[in-house]
Amino acid sequence: MGSVSAEDKMDTDFDEETPFSSTSSSTSAPSKQQPHTFHFDSSSSSVTLPKSSSSSSTTSFFNHSRTRRISRSIYLVLIKAKINILLPFGPLAIFLHYFTGKHVWVFFFALLGIAPLAERLGYATEQLAFYTGPTVGGLLNATFGNATEMIISIYALKSDMIRVVQQSLLGSILSNMLLVLGCAFFTGGIVHYKKVQVFNKAAAVVNSGLLLMAVMGILFPAVLHFTHSEVHLGKSVLSLSRFSSCIMLVAYASYLFFQLRSQQNFYSPVDQEVDTCENSDEEEELELTKWEAIIWLGILTVWVSVLSGYLVDAIEGASESLNMSVAFISVILLPIVGNAAEHASAIMFAVKDKLDITIGVAIGSSTQISMFVIPFCVVVGWCMGKDMDLNFQLFETATLFITVLVVAFMMQEGTSNYFKGLMLILCYLIVAASFFVHVDPKSGDD
């Protein structure tokens, strides 16, 4: 009875201490409940140890993730593309500049080293355009799409090589309109020989109109100079060039606004095709983050700037060693490197039967150079105190005028085939041969 009453008393005491049952149970069975009690009673100490190990593991995880991300970014930009096999030629050109002094080798190796950088600049710009949207993306393409030509031109301006600036920019326009577009039409026509490839004729007409306006801005200073009809001899051409350049920049800014804002439906075939048919491809092409694209744009631009300095310094020495005119090197050889990205992209889209994008790449790049890069260089020369003008001499101006007319007639139907592409390529060969036998007139010669 005594034991029973003791049990009843224990039960009564347990019922009375129900609010503290966890404490009572822990006291009565420490072997089973002690870990549980330690978790609650010493929460600060019990959680501190897991947090320290968790934070260290989290830190190592993020470091490992960051390292993998950087390695993947380097692989995508500097290794993945096949054209990157030419990247070592850039440092080799710098090495030869200081240890051999042979300008012809420095020129060609710098030329080969810039080619993959120009293509990678286009890639980084496309990646950044995914995040910025079409409006800012158009401005980025205008700035970085022809960054190679702009950098080479600025270095040539600093070296007072104004004719190299004029001829290299002219060569970029000719190369895009004849060689790049011709190869795209020819390749697309061969691949799709059973059908007629079509593109947005209205958009092509607008680009042709802008190119004709650029011809007007370049033609009048040359005519004013060679007809000796200047009000102030030697000054009127420069003043007209600077005024016309400002007008052309305003016209190009208006064109961007017209294309990207007020008339979006006007270019709907390209947008619809990209949006409806290539959504999965665009997602696959989005390979870099926003800041990775910005950082790579900065790195590639600096590297192009460095190589451009060595390239410009070696032009005259290479001209003498190869017995070639500076005009041929500037108009034919330099633009091939600067247009490497446009050339590959235009052919790729033509093979995929996306001629609207091909026209935008080839003719759009020519429009950018003629209406943005050339006037920009005139304004930059104005700020630098250099007499950069739009007087491209009669031979170059006539070549540009005829080229724009030929391309405008080729695109007026809004269709493409391999024969049109072949005709444009043959026209470019005639232009190249013409500049091979052309001697640039001395300053002061009419």
C-alpha positions in Angstrom: 0.0 0.0 0.0 2.9 2.3 0.8 4.3 1.8 -2.6 1.0 2.3 -4.3 0.4 5.5 -2.5 3.9 6.7 -3.4 3.0 6.1 -7.1 -0.3 7.9 -6.7 1.6 10.8 -5.1 4.1 10.8 -8.0 1.3 10.9 -10.6 -0.3 13.7 -8.7 2.9 15.6 -8.6 3.5 15.0 -12.4 0.0 16.3 -13.2 0.5 19.4 -11.1 3.8 20.1 -12.9 2.5 19.5 -16.5 3.7 23.0 -17.7 7.2 21.9 -16.9 6.9 18.3 -18.1 9.8 18.6 -20.5 12.0 19.6 -17.6 10.7 16.9 -15.3 11.1 14.3 -18.0 14.6 15.3 -18.7 15.4 15.1 -15.0 13.8 11.7 -14.6 15.4 10.3 -17.8 18.6 12.1 -18.5 20.1 9.4 -20.7 17.3 9.6 -23.3 16.4 13.3 -23.2 19.8 15.0 -22.5 20.5 15.7 -26.2 17.0 17.2 -26.6 17.5 19.3 -23.4 21.0 20.4 -24.6 19.4 21.6 -27.9 16.9 23.8 -26.1 18.8 24.9 -23.0 22.1 25.6 -24.8 20.8 26.7 -28.1 23.4 29.3 -28.6 26.3 26.9 -28.2 24.6 24.0 -30.0 23.8 26.2 -33.1 27.1 28.0 -33.1 29.1 24.9 -34.2 26.8 24.0 -37.1 26.7 27.7 -38.3 30.5 27.9 -38.4 30.8 24.7 -40.4 27.9 25.8 -42.6 29.3 29.2 -43.3 32.7 27.7 -44.2 31.1 25.2 -46.5 28.9 27.9 -48.0 31.9 30.2 -48.6 33.8 27.4 -50.3 30.7 26.6 -52.4 30.4 30.2 -53.6 34.2 30.4 -54.2 34.0 27.2 -56.2 30.9 28.4 -58.1 32.6 31.7 -58.8 35.7 30.0 -60.1 33.7 27.8 -62.4 31.7 30.8 -63.7 34.9 32.7 -64.5 36.4 29.6 -66.2 33.3 29.1 -68.2 33.3 32.8 -69.2 36.9 32.6 -70.3 36.1 29.4 -72.3 33.1 31.0 -74.1 35.0 34.2 -75.1 38.6 33.1 -75.6 38.5 29.4 -76.5 35.2 28.2 -77.9 35.1 30.1 -81.2 37.3 28.6 -83.9 38.6 32.0 -85.0 40.3 32.4 -81.6 43.1 30.3 -82.9 44.4 33.6 -84.3 44.6 35.3 -80.9 48.4 34.5 -80.3 49.3 36.5 -83.4 48.6 39.7 -81.4 51.3 39.2 -78.8 53.6 37.9 -81.5 53.1 41.2 -83.4 54.1 43.2 -80.3 57.2 40.9 -79.8 58.3 41.4 -83.4 57.8 45.2 -83.2 60.3 45.5 -80.4 62.8 42.7 -81.3 62.9 42.7 -85.1 61.5 46.0 -86.4 60.2 44.3 -89.6 57.0 46.3 -90.3 55.6 43.9 -92.8 55.4 41.1 -90.3 54.2 43.3 -87.5 51.4 44.6 -89.9 50.2 41.1 -90.9 50.4 39.6 -87.4 48.6 42.5 -85.9 46.0 42.2 -88.7 45.5 38.5 -87.9 45.4 39.2 -84.1 42.7 41.9 -84.5 40.4 39.6 -86.5 39.3 37.4 -83.6 39.0 40.4 -81.3 36.6 42.1 -83.8 34.5 38.9 -83.9 34.5 38.6 -80.1 33.5 42.2 -79.7 30.4 41.5 -81.8 29.7 38.4 -79.6 30.0 40.4 -76.4 27.8 43.2 -77.8 25.1 40.6 -78.7 25.2 39.1 -75.3 24.8 42.5 -73.6 21.9 43.4 -76.0 19.9 40.6 -74.4 19.8 42.5 -71.2 19.4 46.1 -72.5 16.5 45.6 -74.9 16.3 46.8 -78.5 16.7 50.5 -78.0 19.9 50.4 -76.1 21.0 47.4 -78.1 20.8 49.4 -81.2 23.0 52.1 -79.7 25.5 49.4 -78.5 25.6 47.9 -82.0 26.2 51.4 -83.4 29.1 51.9 -81.0 30.7 48.5 -80.6 29.7 46.9 -83.9 32.3 49.0 -85.7 34.5 49.6 -82.7 37.6 48.2 -84.5 37.3 50.7 -87.4 36.7 53.6 -84.9 39.7 52.6 -82.8 42.0 52.3 -85.8 40.7 55.6 -87.1 41.4 57.4 -83.9 44.9 56.1 -83.7 45.5 57.1 -87.3 44.1 60.6 -86.5 46.5 61.0 -83.6 49.3 60.1 -86.1 48.1 62.7 -88.6 47.3 59.9 -91.1 44.0 61.4 -92.3 44.0 59.6 -95.6 44.3 56.3 -93.9 41.3 57.2 -91.8 39.3 58.2 -94.9 40.3 55.2 -97.0 39.9 52.6 -94.2 36.3 53.8 -93.5 35.5 53.9 -97.2 36.9 50.4 -97.5 34.6 49.2 -94.7 31.6 50.5 -96.5 32.6 49.0 -99.8 33.5 45.6 -98.2 30.1 45.4 -96.4 28.0 46.3 -99.4 29.8 44.3 -102.0 31.9 41.5 -100.4 29.9 40.7 -97.3 26.5 41.1 -98.9 27.6 39.3 -102.0 29.0 36.3 -100.2 25.8 36.1 -98.1 23.5 36.3 -101.2 25.7 33.7 -103.1 25.9 31.3 -100.2 22.2 31.6 -99.4 21.3 31.2 -103.0 23.4 28.0 -103.3 21.9 26.4 -100.2 18.3 27.4 -101.1 18.6 27.1 -104.9 15.1 25.7 -105.2 13.4 28.8 -103.8 13.6 32.6 -104.1 14.9 34.2 -101.0 13.0 37.4 -100.0 13.7 40.2 -97.5 11.9 43.3 -96.3 12.2 45.7 -99.2 10.9 48.7 -97.3 13.7 48.4 -94.7 16.3 48.0 -97.5 15.0 51.2 -99.2 15.4 53.2 -96.0 19.0 52.0 -95.7 19.7 52.8 -99.3 18.3 56.3 -98.8 20.6 56.9 -95.8 23.6 55.7 -97.9 22.7 58.1 -100.7 22.6 60.9 -98.1 26.0 59.9 -96.9 27.2 60.0 -100.5 25.8 63.5 -100.7 27.7 64.6 -97.6 30.9 63.2 -99.0 30.4 64.3 -102.6 29.9 68.0 -102.1 33.2 68.8 -100.2 35.1 66.9 -102.9 33.3 68.8 -105.7 33.8 72.1 -104.0 37.5 71.5 -103.7 38.2 70.2 -107.2 36.1 72.9 -108.9 38.0 75.6 -107.0 34.8 77.3 -106.0 35.5 77.8 -102.3 34.7 81.2 -100.7 37.7 80.8 -98.4 40.3 78.7 -100.1 41.4 75.8 -98.0 38.9 76.6 -95.2 35.4 76.2 -96.8 35.8 72.5 -97.4 36.7 71.9 -93.7 33.9 74.0 -92.5 31.4 72.4 -94.8 32.6 68.9 -93.7 32.2 69.7 -90.0 28.7 71.1 -90.5 27.6 68.2 -92.7 29.0 65.7 -90.2 26.9 67.2 -87.4 23.8 67.0 -89.7 24.6 63.4 -90.5 24.9 62.5 -86.8 21.5 64.1 -86.2 20.1 62.2 -89.2 21.5 58.9 -87.8 20.1 59.5 -84.4 16.7 60.2 -86.0 17.0 57.0 -87.9 17.6 55.0 -84.7 14.6 56.6 -83.1 12.5 55.9 -86.2 13.6 52.3 -86.4 13.5 51.3 -82.7 10.6 53.5 -81.4 8.2 55.1 -83.6 8.1 52.5 -86.4 8.6 49.2 -84.7 5.9 47.5 -86.9 7.8 48.8 -90.0 10.6 46.2 -89.2 8.2 43.5 -87.9 9.4 40.7 -90.2 12.7 40.5 -88.4 11.3 40.9 -84.9 8.5 38.4 -85.5 10.9 35.8 -87.0 13.3 36.1 -84.1 10.6 36.2 -81.5 8.4 33.4 -82.7 10.8 31.0 -84.4 14.0 31.4 -82.5 13.1 31.8 -78.9 14.9 28.6 -77.9 18.0 29.6 -80.0 18.1 33.0 -78.2 17.9 31.3 -74.8 20.8 29.1 -75.8 22.8 32.0 -77.1 22.4 33.9 -73.8 25.7 32.6 -72.3 27.2 35.5 -70.4 25.8 37.5 -67.5 25.3 41.3 -67.9 28.4 42.2 -66.0 30.5 39.5 -67.7 29.5 41.0 -71.1 30.4 44.5 -69.9 33.8 43.4 -68.5 34.7 41.5 -71.7 33.7 44.5 -73.8 36.1 46.6 -71.8 38.9 44.1 -72.0 38.5 43.4 -75.7 38.3 47.1 -76.5 41.5 47.8 -74.7 43.3 44.9 -76.4 42.0 46.1 -79.8 43.3 49.6 -79.0 46.8 48.3 -78.2 47.1 46.2 -81.4 45.6 49.1 -83.5 48.5 51.3 -82.4 51.1 48.8 -83.6 49.1 48.2 -86.8 48.9 51.9 -87.7 52.6 52.4 -87.0 53.4 49.5 -89.4 51.2 50.5 -92.3 53.7 52.8 -94.1 56.6 50.3 -93.6 54.5 47.4 -94.9 53.5 49.5 -97.9 57.2 50.1 -98.8 58.2 46.5 -98.1 55.4 45.0 -100.1 55.5 47.6 -102.9 51.8 48.3 -102.4 50.1 51.6 -102.1 48.8 52.7 -98.8 45.4 53.2 -100.5 45.2 49.5 -101.3 46.2 48.4 -97.8 43.7 50.9 -96.2 40.7 50.2 -98.5 41.1 46.5 -99.1 43.2 44.8 -96.4 42.2 46.7 -93.2 38.4 46.4 -93.7 38.5 42.6 -94.2 39.7 42.4 -90.6 37.2 44.9 -89.2 34.3 43.2 -91.0 35.2 39.7 -89.8 32.2 39.5 -87.5 29.7 41.0 -90.0 31.0 38.6 -92.7 30.5 35.5 -90.6 27.1 36.6 -89.3 25.7 37.7 -92.6 26.6 34.3 -94.3 25.2 32.4 -91.3 21.8 34.1 -91.4 21.6 33.8 -95.2 22.2 30.1 -94.9 19.3 30.0 -92.4 17.1 31.8 -94.8 16.9 35.0 -92.6 17.8 37.6 -95.2 16.2 40.4 -93.2 18.8 39.9 -90.6 21.5 39.6 -93.3 20.5 42.9 -94.8 20.5 44.5 -91.3 24.0 43.2 -90.7 25.7 44.1 -94.0 23.8 47.2 -95.2 23.1 48.3 -91.6 26.8 48.2 -90.8 27.5 50.3 -94.0 24.9 52.8 -92.8 26.5 53.0 -89.4 29.9 53.7 -90.8 28.8 56.3 -93.4 26.3 58.1 -91.2 27.9 57.6 -87.7 31.6 56.6 -87.7 32.8 58.9 -90.5 31.0 62.0 -89.1 32.1 61.0 -85.6 35.8 60.9 -86.7 35.4 64.4 -88.3 34.1 65.7 -85.0 36.8 63.9 -83.0 39.4 65.4 -85.3 37.8 68.8 -84.8 38.2 68.3 -81.0 41.8 67.1 -81.5 42.8 70.0 -83.7 43.2 67.8 -86.8 41.9 68.8 -90.2 39.8 65.7 -90.9 37.2 66.5 -93.5 34.8 64.7 -95.9 36.9 65.4 -99.0 37.6 61.8 -99.9 39.1 62.7 -103.3 37.4 62.2 -106.6 38.4 58.6 -107.2 37.2 57.3 -103.8 34.0 59.4 -103.9 33.1 58.1 -107.4 33.7 54.5 -106.3 31.4 55.0 -103.3 28.7 56.6 -105.4 28.7 53.8 -108.0 28.7 51.1 -105.3 25.7 52.6 -103.6 23.8 52.7 -106.9 24.7 49.1 -107.8 23.6 47.8 -104.4 20.4 49.8 -104.4 19.4 48.4 -107.8 20.2 44.9 -106.6 17.9 45.2 -103.6 15.0 47.1 -105.2 13.1 43.9 -105.9 13.3 42.6 -102.3 14.6 39.2 -103.6 18.0 37.4 -103.6 19.7 34.6 -105.5 23.2 33.3 -106.0 23.6 35.2 -109.3 23.1 38.6 -107.5 25.6 37.5 -104.9 28.1 36.6 -107.6 27.7 39.9 -109.3 28.4 41.8 -106.1 31.5 39.7 -105.4 32.8 40.4 -109.0 32.1 44.1 -108.5 34.3 44.0 -105.4 37.1 42.4 -107.3 37.0 45.2 -109.8 37.1 47.7 -107.0 40.1 45.9 -105.4 41.9 45.8 -108.7 41.2 49.5 -109.2 42.8 50.5 -105.8 45.7 48.1 -106.5 46.8 50.3 -109.4 45.6 53.6 -107.8 48.2 56.0 -106.5 47.0 58.4 -103.9 47.6 62.0 -105.1 50.0 64.1 -103.1 48.6 66.8 -100.8 47.9 69.9 -102.8 47.5 68.0 -106.1 44.1 68.4 -107.9 
